[in-house]
Amino acid sequence: MPRKPGEPLKYREIADDLRRRIDEGEFPPGSKLPPERRLVEQYAPVSAGTVRQALAEL
């Protein structure tokens, strides 16, 4: 689905959400984030490439 003008990029939305979850302690220091496949499922409908971009943004 095309992005609407002014709408944030999906990978940035995911990165921001993951950052918030880390800050709130859902993923404590030293722990691993869920596998890419699980993140794709959690943030569906997104591609694995979008999740990879979000992780790179972190």
C-alpha distance matrix in Angstrom:
0.0 3.8 6.5 9.2 12.6 14.7 12.2 13.5 12.1 11.1 14.1 16.4 15.5 16.5 19.5 20.6 20.5 22.4 24.8 25.5 26.1 28.5 30.2 30.8 32.4 30.1 30.4 34.0 35.3 35.9 33.6 30.6 27.0 25.6 24.7 21.4 20.7 21.4 19.2 16.2 17.2 17.8 14.5 12.3 9.7 10.2 12.0 15.7 15.3 13.4 16.3 18.8 17.8 18.2 21.6 22.7 22.0 24.4
3.8 0.0 3.8 6.4 9.4 11.9 10.1 11.7 10.6 10.8 13.8 15.6 15.3 16.9 19.4 20.4 20.9 23.0 24.9 25.7 26.9 29.0 30.5 31.3 33.2 31.3 31.5 34.8 35.8 36.6 34.6 31.8 28.3 27.3 26.5 23.1 22.9 23.7 21.1 18.4 19.9 20.1 16.6 15.1 12.6 12.3 13.8 17.2 16.1 14.0 17.2 19.3 17.6 18.2 21.8 22.4 21.3 24.1
6.5 3.8 0.0 3.8 6.5 8.3 6.4 8.1 7.7 8.7 11.9 12.9 12.6 14.8 17.1 17.6 18.4 20.8 22.3 23.0 24.6 26.7 27.8 28.8 30.9 29.3 29.6 32.8 33.7 34.8 33.1 30.5 27.0 26.4 26.0 22.8 23.1 23.5 20.5 18.4 20.0 19.6 15.9 15.2 13.2 12.6 14.6 17.6 16.2 13.5 16.5 18.6 16.4 16.5 20.3 20.8 19.2 21.9
9.2 6.4 3.8 0.0 3.8 6.2 5.4 8.7 9.7 11.3 14.7 14.8 14.2 17.0 19.1 18.9 19.9 22.7 23.9 24.1 26.0 28.3 29.0 29.8 32.3 30.9 31.5 34.7 35.7 37.1 35.4 33.1 29.6 29.1 29.1 26.0 26.4 26.5 23.4 21.5 22.9 22.1 18.4 17.9 16.1 15.9 18.2 21.2 19.9 17.0 19.7 21.9 19.5 19.3 23.1 23.6 21.6 24.1
12.6 9.4 6.5 3.8 0.0 3.8 5.5 8.6 10.3 12.9 15.8 15.2 15.1 18.3 19.8 19.4 20.9 23.7 24.4 24.7 27.1 29.1 29.4 30.6 33.2 32.2 32.7 35.6 36.3 37.9 36.6 34.4 31.0 31.0 31.1 28.0 28.8 29.0 25.6 24.0 25.7 24.7 21.0 21.0 19.3 18.7 20.7 23.4 21.6 18.7 21.4 23.3 20.4 20.2 23.9 24.0 21.6 24.2
14.7 11.9 8.3 6.2 3.8 0.0 3.8 6.3 9.0 11.9 14.5 13.1 13.0 16.5 17.6 16.6 18.5 21.4 21.6 21.8 24.5 26.4 26.4 27.6 30.5 29.7 30.3 33.0 33.7 35.5 34.4 32.5 29.2 29.6 30.1 27.2 28.4 28.2 24.6 23.6 25.3 23.8 20.2 20.9 19.7 18.9 21.0 23.4 21.6 18.3 20.6 22.4 19.4 18.6 22.3 22.4 19.6 22.0
12.2 10.1 6.4 5.4 5.5 3.8 0.0 3.8 6.5 8.6 11.7 10.6 9.9 13.3 15.0 14.2 15.5 18.5 19.2 19.3 21.6 23.8 24.1 25.1 27.8 26.8 27.4 30.3 31.2 32.9 31.5 29.5 26.1 26.2 26.7 23.9 24.9 24.6 21.1 20.0 21.6 20.1 16.5 17.1 16.1 15.4 17.9 20.2 18.9 15.4 17.5 19.7 17.0 16.0 19.7 20.3 17.7 19.9
13.5 11.7 8.1 8.7 8.6 6.3 3.8 0.0 3.8 6.3 8.5 6.9 6.8 10.3 11.4 10.8 12.6 15.3 15.8 16.3 18.7 20.5 20.9 22.3 24.8 23.9 24.3 27.0 27.7 29.4 28.1 26.2 22.9 23.3 23.9 21.2 22.6 22.3 18.7 18.0 20.0 18.3 14.8 16.1 15.5 14.1 16.3 18.1 16.6 13.0 14.7 16.7 13.8 12.6 16.2 16.7 14.0 16.1
12.1 10.6 7.7 9.7 10.3 9.0 6.5 3.8 0.0 3.8 5.6 5.4 6.5 8.9 10.1 10.8 12.6 14.5 15.4 16.7 18.7 20.1 21.2 22.8 24.8 23.6 23.4 26.3 26.8 28.0 26.7 24.4 21.1 21.4 21.5 18.5 20.0 20.1 16.5 15.6 18.0 16.9 13.3 14.4 13.6 11.5 13.1 14.8 13.0 9.5 11.7 13.4 10.5 9.9 13.7 14.0 11.9 14.4
11.1 10.8 8.7 11.3 12.9 11.9 8.6 6.3 3.8 0.0 3.8 5.4 5.0 6.3 8.6 9.8 10.6 12.3 14.1 15.3 16.6 18.3 19.9 21.1 22.8 21.2 21.1 24.3 25.1 26.1 24.4 21.9 18.4 18.2 18.3 15.4 16.5 16.5 13.0 11.9 14.3 13.2 9.5 10.7 10.2 8.1 10.2 11.9 11.0 7.2 8.9 11.5 9.5 8.3 12.0 13.3 11.7 13.8
14.1 13.8 11.9 14.7 15.8 14.5 11.7 8.5 5.6 3.8 0.0 3.8 5.4 5.1 6.1 8.5 9.8 10.5 12.1 14.1 15.2 16.3 18.1 19.8 21.1 19.6 18.9 21.9 22.4 23.1 21.6 19.1 15.8 16.1 16.0 13.1 15.0 15.3 11.6 11.1 14.1 13.1 9.9 11.8 11.8 8.8 9.8 10.3 8.9 5.3 6.3 8.2 5.9 4.6 8.4 9.5 8.2 10.4
16.4 15.6 12.9 14.8 15.2 13.1 10.6 6.9 5.4 5.4 3.8 0.0 3.8 5.4 4.9 6.0 8.5 9.7 10.2 12.1 14.1 15.0 16.1 18.1 19.9 19.0 18.5 21.2 21.5 22.8 21.7 19.7 16.6 17.5 18.1 15.7 17.9 17.7 13.9 14.2 16.8 15.1 12.1 14.5 14.7 12.2 13.6 14.0 12.5 9.1 9.5 11.0 8.2 6.0 9.4 10.2 7.5 9.3
15.5 15.3 12.6 14.2 15.1 13.0 9.9 6.8 6.5 5.0 5.4 3.8 0.0 3.8 5.5 5.1 6.2 8.6 9.8 10.6 12.3 14.2 15.3 16.5 18.6 17.4 17.6 20.6 21.6 23.1 21.6 19.8 16.4 16.9 18.0 15.8 17.5 16.6 12.8 13.2 15.1 12.9 9.8 12.5 13.0 11.4 13.7 14.5 14.0 10.3 10.2 12.7 10.8 8.0 11.2 12.9 10.5 11.4
16.5 16.9 14.8 17.0 18.3 16.5 13.3 10.3 8.9 6.3 5.1 5.4 3.8 0.0 3.8 5.4 5.1 6.1 8.5 9.8 10.5 12.2 14.1 15.2 16.6 14.9 14.8 18.0 19.1 20.3 18.5 16.3 12.8 13.1 14.2 12.2 14.0 13.0 9.2 10.1 12.2 10.0 7.4 10.6 11.7 9.8 11.7 11.9 12.0 8.6 7.3 10.1 9.2 5.9 8.5 11.0 9.5 9.8
19.5 19.4 17.1 19.1 19.8 17.6 15.0 11.4 10.1 8.6 6.1 4.9 5.5 3.8 0.0 3.8 5.4 5.1 6.0 8.5 9.8 10.4 12.1 14.1 15.4 14.4 13.7 16.3 16.8 18.1 16.9 15.0 12.0 13.3 14.5 12.8 15.5 14.7 11.0 12.5 15.0 12.9 10.9 14.1 15.3 12.9 14.0 13.4 12.8 9.9 8.3 9.7 8.3 4.6 6.5 8.6 6.4 6.2
20.6 20.4 17.6 18.9 19.4 16.6 14.2 10.8 10.8 9.8 8.5 6.0 5.1 5.4 3.8 0.0 3.8 5.5 5.0 6.2 8.6 9.8 10.4 12.2 14.4 13.9 13.9 16.4 17.1 19.1 18.1 16.9 14.0 15.5 17.4 16.1 18.5 17.1 13.5 15.1 17.0 14.3 12.3 15.7 16.9 15.2 17.0 16.8 16.4 13.1 11.8 13.5 11.9 8.3 10.1 11.9 9.1 8.4
20.5 20.9 18.4 19.9 20.9 18.5 15.5 12.6 12.6 10.6 9.8 8.5 6.2 5.1 5.4 3.8 0.0 3.8 5.4 5.1 6.2 8.6 9.8 10.5 12.5 11.3 12.0 15.0 16.5 18.5 16.8 15.6 12.4 13.4 15.7 14.8 16.7 14.7 11.3 13.3 14.5 11.3 10.0 13.7 15.4 14.2 16.4 16.3 16.7 13.5 11.6 14.1 13.4 9.6 11.0 13.7 11.7 10.4
22.4 23.0 20.8 22.7 23.7 21.4 18.5 15.3 14.5 12.3 10.5 9.7 8.6 6.1 5.1 5.5 3.8 0.0 3.8 5.4 5.0 6.1 8.5 9.8 10.7 9.3 9.0 12.0 13.3 14.9 13.2 11.9 8.9 10.4 12.8 12.4 14.8 12.9 9.7 12.5 14.0 11.2 10.6 14.4 16.3 14.7 16.2 15.2 15.8 13.2 10.5 12.3 12.3 8.6 8.6 11.7 10.4 8.3
24.8 24.9 22.3 23.9 24.4 21.6 19.2 15.8 15.4 14.1 12.1 10.2 9.8 8.5 6.0 5.0 5.4 3.8 0.0 3.8 5.4 5.1 6.1 8.6 10.0 10.0 9.5 11.5 12.1 14.4 13.6 13.1 10.8 13.2 15.7 15.5 18.2 16.5 13.4 16.1 17.8 15.0 14.2 17.9 19.7 17.9 19.2 18.1 18.2 15.6 13.2 14.3 13.6 9.9 9.8 12.0 9.9 7.2
25.5 25.7 23.0 24.1 24.7 21.8 19.3 16.3 16.7 15.3 14.1 12.1 10.6 9.8 8.5 6.2 5.1 5.4 3.8 0.0 3.8 5.4 5.0 6.1 8.7 8.9 9.9 11.9 13.4 16.1 15.1 15.1 12.8 14.7 17.7 17.7 19.9 17.6 14.7 17.4 18.5 15.1 14.6 18.3 20.3 19.1 21.0 20.4 20.8 17.9 15.6 17.3 16.7 12.9 13.2 15.6 13.4 11.0
26.1 26.9 24.6 26.0 27.1 24.5 21.6 18.7 18.7 16.6 15.2 14.1 12.3 10.5 9.8 8.6 6.2 5.0 5.4 3.8 0.0 3.8 5.5 5.1 6.4 5.4 6.7 9.4 11.7 14.1 12.5 12.5 10.2 11.8 15.1 15.8 17.8 15.1 12.8 15.9 16.5 13.1 13.6 17.3 19.6 18.7 20.5 19.5 20.6 18.0 15.2 17.0 17.3 13.5 13.2 16.2 14.8 12.0
28.5 29.0 26.7 28.3 29.1 26.4 23.8 20.5 20.1 18.3 16.3 15.0 14.2 12.2 10.4 9.8 8.6 6.1 5.1 5.4 3.8 0.0 3.8 5.4 5.2 5.6 5.0 6.7 8.2 10.8 9.9 10.4 9.0 11.7 15.0 16.0 18.5 16.2 14.0 17.5 18.5 15.6 16.0 19.8 22.0 20.6 21.8 20.3 21.0 18.9 15.8 16.9 17.2 13.6 12.4 15.0 13.9 10.5
30.2 30.5 27.8 29.0 29.4 26.4 24.1 20.9 21.2 19.9 18.1 16.1 15.3 14.1 12.1 10.4 9.8 8.5 6.1 5.0 5.5 3.8 0.0 3.8 5.4 7.6 8.0 8.4 9.6 12.9 12.8 13.9 12.8 15.5 18.8 19.6 22.1 19.8 17.4 20.7 21.7 18.5 18.6 22.4 24.5 23.2 24.7 23.4 23.9 21.5 18.7 19.8 19.5 15.9 15.1 17.2 15.4 12.2
30.8 31.3 28.8 29.8 30.6 27.6 25.1 22.3 22.8 21.1 19.8 18.1 16.5 15.2 14.1 12.2 10.5 9.8 8.6 6.1 5.1 5.4 3.8 0.0 3.8 5.8 7.9 8.6 11.0 14.4 13.5 14.8 13.6 15.7 19.3 20.4 22.5 19.6 17.6 20.9 21.3 17.8 18.4 22.2 24.5 23.8 25.6 24.6 25.5 23.0 20.1 21.7 21.8 18.1 17.4 20.0 18.4 15.2
32.4 33.2 30.9 32.3 33.2 30.5 27.8 24.8 24.8 22.8 21.1 19.9 18.6 16.6 15.4 14.4 12.5 10.7 10.0 8.7 6.4 5.2 5.4 3.8 0.0 3.8 5.2 5.1 8.1 11.2 10.3 12.2 11.7 14.0 17.7 19.4 21.5 18.7 17.2 20.9 21.1 18.0 19.2 22.9 25.4 24.5 25.9 24.4 25.6 23.6 20.4 21.6 22.2 18.7 17.3 20.0 19.1 15.6
30.1 31.3 29.3 30.9 32.2 29.7 26.8 23.9 23.6 21.2 19.6 19.0 17.4 14.9 14.4 13.9 11.3 9.3 10.0 8.9 5.4 5.6 7.6 5.8 3.8 0.0 3.8 6.1 9.6 11.8 9.6 10.6 9.5 11.0 14.8 16.7 18.3 15.2 14.1 17.8 17.7 14.6 16.3 19.8 22.5 21.8 23.3 21.8 23.4 21.5 18.1 19.7 20.8 17.3 16.1 19.2 18.6 15.5
30.4 31.5 29.6 31.5 32.7 30.3 27.4 24.3 23.4 21.1 18.9 18.5 17.6 14.8 13.7 13.9 12.0 9.0 9.5 9.9 6.7 5.0 8.0 7.9 5.2 3.8 0.0 3.8 6.7 8.3 6.1 7.1 6.7 9.1 12.7 14.8 17.0 14.5 13.4 17.2 17.7 15.2 16.7 20.2 22.8 21.6 22.4 20.4 21.9 20.4 16.8 17.7 19.0 15.9 13.9 16.9 16.8 13.4
34.0 34.8 32.8 34.7 35.6 33.0 30.3 27.0 26.3 24.3 21.9 21.2 20.6 18.0 16.3 16.4 15.0 12.0 11.5 11.9 9.4 6.7 8.4 8.6 5.1 6.1 3.8 0.0 3.8 6.3 5.6 8.4 9.4 12.3 15.6 17.9 20.3 18.0 17.0 20.8 21.4 19.0 20.5 24.0 26.5 25.2 25.9 23.7 24.9 23.5 20.0 20.5 21.6 18.6 16.3 18.7 18.6 14.9
35.3 35.8 33.7 35.7 36.3 33.7 31.2 27.7 26.8 25.1 22.4 21.5 21.6 19.1 16.8 17.1 16.5 13.3 12.1 13.4 11.7 8.2 9.6 11.0 8.1 9.6 6.7 3.8 0.0 3.8 5.6 8.5 10.3 13.8 16.5 18.7 21.5 19.7 18.6 22.3 23.5 21.3 22.4 25.9 28.3 26.5 26.7 24.3 25.0 23.9 20.5 20.3 21.3 18.6 15.9 17.7 17.7 14.0
35.9 36.6 34.8 37.1 37.9 35.5 32.9 29.4 28.0 26.1 23.1 22.8 23.1 20.3 18.1 19.1 18.5 14.9 14.4 16.1 14.1 10.8 12.9 14.4 11.2 11.8 8.3 6.3 3.8 0.0 3.8 6.7 9.6 12.9 15.1 17.5 20.4 19.1 18.4 22.0 23.3 21.7 23.0 26.3 28.6 26.6 26.4 23.5 24.4 23.9 20.4 19.7 21.2 19.0 15.8 17.4 18.3 14.8
33.6 34.6 33.1 35.4 36.6 34.4 31.5 28.1 26.7 24.4 21.6 21.7 21.6 18.5 16.9 18.1 16.8 13.2 13.6 15.1 12.5 9.9 12.8 13.5 10.3 9.6 6.1 5.6 5.6 3.8 0.0 3.8 6.7 9.5 12.0 14.8 17.3 15.7 15.4 19.0 20.0 18.4 20.2 23.3 25.7 24.0 24.0 21.2 22.5 22.0 18.3 18.1 20.0 17.7 14.7 17.0 18.1 14.7
30.6 31.8 30.5 33.1 34.4 32.5 29.5 26.2 24.4 21.9 19.1 19.7 19.8 16.3 15.0 16.9 15.6 11.9 13.1 15.1 12.5 10.4 13.9 14.8 12.2 10.6 7.1 8.4 8.5 6.7 3.8 0.0 3.8 6.4 8.4 11.1 13.8 12.5 12.3 15.8 17.0 15.9 17.6 20.4 22.8 20.9 20.5 17.6 19.1 18.8 15.1 14.8 17.1 15.1 11.9 14.5 16.0 13.1
27.0 28.3 27.0 29.6 31.0 29.2 26.1 22.9 21.1 18.4 15.8 16.6 16.4 12.8 12.0 14.0 12.4 8.9 10.8 12.8 10.2 9.0 12.8 13.6 11.7 9.5 6.7 9.4 10.3 9.6 6.7 3.8 0.0 3.8 6.4 8.5 11.2 9.7 8.8 12.4 13.7 12.4 13.8 16.8 19.1 17.3 17.3 14.7 16.3 15.6 11.9 12.3 14.5 12.2 9.5 12.7 14.0 11.4
25.6 27.3 26.4 29.1 31.0 29.6 26.2 23.3 21.4 18.2 16.1 17.5 16.9 13.1 13.3 15.5 13.4 10.4 13.2 14.7 11.8 11.7 15.5 15.7 14.0 11.0 9.1 12.3 13.8 12.9 9.5 6.4 3.8 0.0 3.8 6.5 8.1 6.2 6.4 9.9 10.7 9.9 12.0 14.5 17.0 15.6 15.5 13.1 15.5 15.0 11.3 12.3 15.1 13.1 11.0 14.5 16.0 14.0
24.7 26.5 26.0 29.1 31.1 30.1 26.7 23.9 21.5 18.3 16.0 18.1 18.0 14.2 14.5 17.4 15.7 12.8 15.7 17.7 15.1 15.0 18.8 19.3 17.7 14.8 12.7 15.6 16.5 15.1 12.0 8.4 6.4 3.8 0.0 3.8 5.4 5.4 6.4 8.8 10.1 10.7 12.5 14.2 16.3 14.5 13.6 10.7 13.3 13.8 10.2 10.7 14.1 13.0 10.9 14.0 16.2 14.9
21.4 23.1 22.8 26.0 28.0 27.2 23.9 21.2 18.5 15.4 13.1 15.7 15.8 12.2 12.8 16.1 14.8 12.4 15.5 17.7 15.8 16.0 19.6 20.4 19.4 16.7 14.8 17.9 18.7 17.5 14.8 11.1 8.5 6.5 3.8 0.0 3.8 5.5 5.1 6.2 8.7 9.8 10.5 11.9 13.5 11.3 10.0 6.9 9.6 10.2 6.9 7.5 11.0 10.5 9.1 12.0 14.3 13.9
20.7 22.9 23.1 26.4 28.8 28.4 24.9 22.6 20.0 16.5 15.0 17.9 17.5 14.0 15.5 18.5 16.7 14.8 18.2 19.9 17.8 18.5 22.1 22.5 21.5 18.3 17.0 20.3 21.5 20.4 17.3 13.8 11.2 8.1 5.4 3.8 0.0 3.8 5.5 5.1 6.4 8.8 10.1 10.4 12.1 10.7 9.6 7.3 10.8 11.6 9.0 10.4 13.8 13.4 12.6 15.5 17.6 17.4
21.4 23.7 23.5 26.5 29.0 28.2 24.6 22.3 20.1 16.5 15.3 17.7 16.6 13.0 14.7 17.1 14.7 12.9 16.5 17.6 15.1 16.2 19.8 19.6 18.7 15.2 14.5 18.0 19.7 19.1 15.7 12.5 9.7 6.2 5.4 5.5 3.8 0.0 3.8 5.4 5.0 6.1 8.7 9.8 12.1 11.5 11.5 9.9 13.3 13.1 10.0 12.2 15.1 13.8 13.1 16.5 18.0 17.2
19.2 21.1 20.5 23.4 25.6 24.6 21.1 18.7 16.5 13.0 11.6 13.9 12.8 9.2 11.0 13.5 11.3 9.7 13.4 14.7 12.8 14.0 17.4 17.6 17.2 14.1 13.4 17.0 18.6 18.4 15.4 12.3 8.8 6.4 6.4 5.1 5.5 3.8 0.0 3.8 5.3 4.9 6.0 8.2 10.5 9.2 9.8 8.4 11.2 10.1 6.9 9.6 12.1 10.3 10.1 13.7 14.7 14.1
16.2 18.4 18.4 21.5 24.0 23.6 20.0 18.0 15.6 11.9 11.1 14.2 13.2 10.1 12.5 15.1 13.3 12.5 16.1 17.4 15.9 17.5 20.7 20.9 20.9 17.8 17.2 20.8 22.3 22.0 19.0 15.8 12.4 9.9 8.8 6.2 5.1 5.4 3.8 0.0 3.8 5.5 5.4 5.7 7.5 6.1 6.5 6.0 9.2 8.4 6.4 9.5 11.8 10.9 11.5 14.6 15.7 16.0
17.2 19.9 20.0 22.9 25.7 25.3 21.6 20.0 18.0 14.3 14.1 16.8 15.1 12.2 15.0 17.0 14.5 14.0 17.8 18.5 16.5 18.5 21.7 21.3 21.1 17.7 17.7 21.4 23.5 23.3 20.0 17.0 13.7 10.7 10.1 8.7 6.4 5.0 5.3 3.8 0.0 3.8 5.6 5.2 7.6 8.1 9.3 9.4 12.9 12.0 10.1 13.2 15.5 14.2 14.8 18.2 19.0 18.9
17.8 20.1 19.6 22.1 24.7 23.8 20.1 18.3 16.9 13.2 13.1 15.1 12.9 10.0 12.9 14.3 11.3 11.2 15.0 15.1 13.1 15.6 18.5 17.8 18.0 14.6 15.2 19.0 21.3 21.7 18.4 15.9 12.4 9.9 10.7 9.8 8.8 6.1 4.9 5.5 3.8 0.0 3.8 5.7 8.6 9.1 11.2 11.4 14.2 12.5 10.3 13.7 15.4 13.3 14.0 17.6 17.8 17.3
14.5 16.6 15.9 18.4 21.0 20.2 16.5 14.8 13.3 9.5 9.9 12.1 9.8 7.4 10.9 12.3 10.0 10.6 14.2 14.6 13.6 16.0 18.6 18.4 19.2 16.3 16.7 20.5 22.4 23.0 20.2 17.6 13.8 12.0 12.5 10.5 10.1 8.7 6.0 5.4 5.6 3.8 0.0 3.8 6.2 6.3 9.1 10.1 12.2 9.8 8.4 12.2 13.1 11.1 12.8 16.0 15.8 16.0
12.3 15.1 15.2 17.9 21.0 20.9 17.1 16.1 14.4 10.7 11.8 14.5 12.5 10.6 14.1 15.7 13.7 14.4 17.9 18.3 17.3 19.8 22.4 22.2 22.9 19.8 20.2 24.0 25.9 26.3 23.3 20.4 16.8 14.5 14.2 11.9 10.4 9.8 8.2 5.7 5.2 5.7 3.8 0.0 2.9 4.8 7.8 9.8 12.2 10.4 10.0 13.6 14.7 13.5 15.4 18.3 18.5 19.1
9.7 12.6 13.2 16.1 19.3 19.7 16.1 15.5 13.6 10.2 11.8 14.7 13.0 11.7 15.3 16.9 15.4 16.3 19.7 20.3 19.6 22.0 24.5 24.5 25.4 22.5 22.8 26.5 28.3 28.6 25.7 22.8 19.1 17.0 16.3 13.5 12.1 12.1 10.5 7.5 7.6 8.6 6.2 2.9 0.0 3.8 7.0 9.9 11.8 10.0 10.7 14.1 14.9 14.3 16.5 19.0 19.1 20.3
10.2 12.3 12.6 15.9 18.7 18.9 15.4 14.1 11.5 8.1 8.8 12.2 11.4 9.8 12.9 15.2 14.2 14.7 17.9 19.1 18.7 20.6 23.2 23.8 24.5 21.8 21.6 25.2 26.5 26.6 24.0 20.9 17.3 15.6 14.5 11.3 10.7 11.5 9.2 6.1 8.1 9.1 6.3 4.8 3.8 0.0 3.8 6.7 8.1 6.3 7.3 10.5 11.2 11.0 13.4 15.5 15.9 17.4
12.0 13.8 14.6 18.2 20.7 21.0 17.9 16.3 13.1 10.2 9.8 13.6 13.7 11.7 14.0 17.0 16.4 16.2 19.2 21.0 20.5 21.8 24.7 25.6 25.9 23.3 22.4 25.9 26.7 26.4 24.0 20.5 17.3 15.5 13.6 10.0 9.6 11.5 9.8 6.5 9.3 11.2 9.1 7.8 7.0 3.8 0.0 3.8 5.2 5.3 6.7 8.8 10.0 11.0 12.8 14.5 15.6 17.3
15.7 17.2 17.6 21.2 23.4 23.4 20.2 18.1 14.8 11.9 10.3 14.0 14.5 11.9 13.4 16.8 16.3 15.2 18.1 20.4 19.5 20.3 23.4 24.6 24.4 21.8 20.4 23.7 24.3 23.5 21.2 17.6 14.7 13.1 10.7 6.9 7.3 9.9 8.4 6.0 9.4 11.4 10.1 9.8 9.9 6.7 3.8 0.0 3.8 5.4 5.1 6.1 8.7 9.9 10.5 12.3 14.2 15.5
15.3 16.1 16.2 19.9 21.6 21.6 18.9 16.6 13.0 11.0 8.9 12.5 14.0 12.0 12.8 16.4 16.7 15.8 18.2 20.8 20.6 21.0 23.9 25.5 25.6 23.4 21.9 24.9 25.0 24.4 22.5 19.1 16.3 15.5 13.3 9.6 10.8 13.3 11.2 9.2 12.9 14.2 12.2 12.2 11.8 8.1 5.2 3.8 0.0 3.8 5.4 4.9 6.2 8.6 9.8 10.4 12.3 14.4
13.4 14.0 13.5 17.0 18.7 18.3 15.4 13.0 9.5 7.2 5.3 9.1 10.3 8.6 9.9 13.1 13.5 13.2 15.6 17.9 18.0 18.9 21.5 23.0 23.6 21.5 20.4 23.5 23.9 23.9 22.0 18.8 15.6 15.0 13.8 10.2 11.6 13.1 10.1 8.4 12.0 12.5 9.8 10.4 10.0 6.3 5.3 5.4 3.8 0.0 3.8 5.4 5.1 6.3 8.7 9.9 10.6 12.8
16.3 17.2 16.5 19.7 21.4 20.6 17.5 14.7 11.7 8.9 6.3 9.5 10.2 7.3 8.3 11.8 11.6 10.5 13.2 15.6 15.2 15.8 18.7 20.1 20.4 18.1 16.8 20.0 20.5 20.4 18.3 15.1 11.9 11.3 10.2 6.9 9.0 10.0 6.9 6.4 10.1 10.3 8.4 10.0 10.7 7.3 6.7 5.1 5.4 3.8 0.0 3.8 5.4 5.0 6.2 8.6 9.7 10.8
18.8 19.3 18.6 21.9 23.3 22.4 19.7 16.7 13.4 11.5 8.2 11.0 12.7 10.1 9.7 13.5 14.1 12.3 14.3 17.3 17.0 16.9 19.8 21.7 21.6 19.7 17.7 20.5 20.3 19.7 18.1 14.8 12.3 12.3 10.7 7.5 10.4 12.2 9.6 9.5 13.2 13.7 12.2 13.6 14.1 10.5 8.8 6.1 4.9 5.4 3.8 0.0 3.8 5.4 5.1 6.1 8.6 10.0
17.8 17.6 16.4 19.5 20.4 19.4 17.0 13.8 10.5 9.5 5.9 8.2 10.8 9.2 8.3 11.9 13.4 12.3 13.6 16.7 17.3 17.2 19.5 21.8 22.2 20.8 19.0 21.6 21.3 21.2 20.0 17.1 14.5 15.1 14.1 11.0 13.8 15.1 12.1 11.8 15.5 15.4 13.1 14.7 14.9 11.2 10.0 8.7 6.2 5.1 5.4 3.8 0.0 3.8 5.4 5.0 6.1 8.8
18.2 18.2 16.5 19.3 20.2 18.6 16.0 12.6 9.9 8.3 4.6 6.0 8.0 5.9 4.6 8.3 9.6 8.6 9.9 12.9 13.5 13.6 15.9 18.1 18.7 17.3 15.9 18.6 18.6 19.0 17.7 15.1 12.2 13.1 13.0 10.5 13.4 13.8 10.3 10.9 14.2 13.3 11.1 13.5 14.3 11.0 11.0 9.9 8.6 6.3 5.0 5.4 3.8 0.0 3.8 5.4 5.0 6.5
21.6 21.8 20.3 23.1 23.9 22.3 19.7 16.2 13.7 12.0 8.4 9.4 11.2 8.5 6.5 10.1 11.0 8.6 9.8 13.2 13.2 12.4 15.1 17.4 17.3 16.1 13.9 16.3 15.9 15.8 14.7 11.9 9.5 11.0 10.9 9.1 12.6 13.1 10.1 11.5 14.8 14.0 12.8 15.4 16.5 13.4 12.8 10.5 9.8 8.7 6.2 5.1 5.4 3.8 0.0 3.8 5.3 5.2
22.7 22.4 20.8 23.6 24.0 22.4 20.3 16.7 14.0 13.3 9.5 10.2 12.9 11.0 8.6 11.9 13.7 11.7 12.0 15.6 16.2 15.0 17.2 20.0 20.0 19.2 16.9 18.7 17.7 17.4 17.0 14.5 12.7 14.5 14.0 12.0 15.5 16.5 13.7 14.6 18.2 17.6 16.0 18.3 19.0 15.5 14.5 12.3 10.4 9.9 8.6 6.1 5.0 5.4 3.8 0.0 3.8 5.4
22.0 21.3 19.2 21.6 21.6 19.6 17.7 14.0 11.9 11.7 8.2 7.5 10.5 9.5 6.4 9.1 11.7 10.4 9.9 13.4 14.8 13.9 15.4 18.4 19.1 18.6 16.8 18.6 17.7 18.3 18.1 16.0 14.0 16.0 16.2 14.3 17.6 18.0 14.7 15.7 19.0 17.8 15.8 18.5 19.1 15.9 15.6 14.2 12.3 10.6 9.7 8.6 6.1 5.0 5.3 3.8 0.0 3.8
24.4 24.1 21.9 24.1 24.2 22.0 19.9 16.1 14.4 13.8 10.4 9.3 11.4 9.8 6.2 8.4 10.4 8.3 7.2 11.0 12.0 10.5 12.2 15.2 15.6 15.5 13.4 14.9 14.0 14.8 14.7 13.1 11.4 14.0 14.9 13.9 17.4 17.2 14.1 16.0 18.9 17.3 16.0 19.1 20.3 17.4 17.3 15.5 14.4 12.8 10.8 10.0 8.8 6.5 5.2 5.4 3.8 0.0
